[in-house]
């Protein structure tokens, strides 16, 4: 079966594992189309961590088929969607764990949250987030364990890429993660990639979350991707405004949100040999408040 690779996925061609995954995609796609009797459409060009394409079921249901790149962050995506059971997030319609394939509800019209003005988007987010904060445990990775992994990798990543930001940023992030991880509040399902491009306009509910990268941690972490993400504005004032509004209106500890945001921004500022300067800037802007 023909399998066109969108530009957003071309990064996987740079590694042997990525090339092996790409070679297997046509067969996996054909198997999933046959299993669920799908009529597929062309892949979404923007997908970055999966091959995602619109599909129609025999009864006319509009869905999305996702074939995930086999990274650790998304291994429990299907479990998270099943845990939410359609409350604030897309519904899981089918799952093939061996093929890392998900069949999920399609959002119509599918407009991303960042299409709204920043404050209107934050209004929607503050209404949506409390319903996602449901108690959870295994098999989801604890935030404390994830943060420990970040801390282990950060110094080596920093040295390997030529020390792309100042040492004080690295040291502060490591200190914050060490302090925050063992002192968390109630543990709930959180999504470490809940930025404004992963919340889409829908019909069943006004807005639905897609593509979760789930962890179990305190609610202060749940808003971090919205605080640090560039989708609703990338400047010191915009970042601090999101921090203030989300913390205040959701009753969260602002300093803990800020600390987690610095920690994750620094941890996610390097991927492989690539440096993401936007995350470095966010960490600096938030650190300047200290």
PESUL-V491428 format. One record per backbone hydrogen bond with DSSP energy under -1.0 kcal/mol. NH is the residue of the N-H (numbers start at 1). CO is the residue of the C=O. Records with the same first field share a line. If there is no record, write none. Layout:
BEGIN
NH = CO ; CO
END
This chain:
BEGIN
8 = 45
9 = 6
10 = 7
12 = 9
13 = 10
14 = 11
15 = 12
19 = 15
20 = 16
21 = 17
22 = 18
23 = 19
24 = 20
28 = 24
29 = 25
30 = 26
31 = 27
32 = 28
33 = 29
34 = 30
35 = 31
36 = 32
38 = 33
39 = 56
41 = 54
44 = 52
51 = 67
53 = 65
55 = 63
56 = 39
57 = 61
60 = 57
63 = 55
64 = 104
65 = 53
66 = 102
67 = 51
68 = 100
69 = 49
71 = 69
75 = 72
77 = 74
80 = 76
81 = 77
82 = 78
83 = 79
84 = 80
85 = 81
87 = 84
88 = 86
90 = 209
93 = 103
94 = 103
96 = 101
101 = 96
102 = 66
103 = 94
104 = 64
105 = 91
106 = 62
110 = 201
113 = 199
114 = 196
115 = 112
116 = 113
121 = 117
122 = 118
123 = 119
124 = 120
125 = 121
126 = 122
127 = 123
128 = 124
129 = 125
132 = 129
134 = 132
140 = 137
143 = 216
146 = 142
147 = 143
148 = 144
149 = 145
150 = 146
151 = 147
152 = 148
153 = 149
154 = 150
157 = 153
158 = 154
159 = 155
160 = 156
161 = 157
162 = 159
163 = 158
170 = 166
171 = 167
172 = 168
173 = 169
174 = 170
175 = 171
176 = 172
177 = 173
178 = 174
179 = 175
180 = 176
181 = 177
183 = 180
188 = 217
189 = 134
190 = 215
192 = 213
194 = 191
195 = 193
198 = 195
200 = 208
201 = 111
202 = 206
208 = 200
209 = 88
210 = 198
215 = 190
216 = 141
217 = 188
221 = 218
224 = 221
227 = 223
228 = 224
229 = 225
233 = 230
239 = 235
240 = 236
241 = 237
242 = 238
243 = 239
244 = 240
245 = 241
246 = 242
247 = 243
248 = 244
249 = 245
250 = 246
252 = 247
257 = 253
258 = 254
259 = 255
260 = 256
261 = 257
262 = 258
263 = 259
264 = 260
265 = 261
266 = 262
267 = 263
268 = 264
269 = 266
271 = 274
274 = 271
276 = 269
280 = 276
281 = 277
282 = 278
283 = 279
284 = 280
285 = 281
286 = 282
287 = 283
288 = 284
289 = 286
290 = 287
END
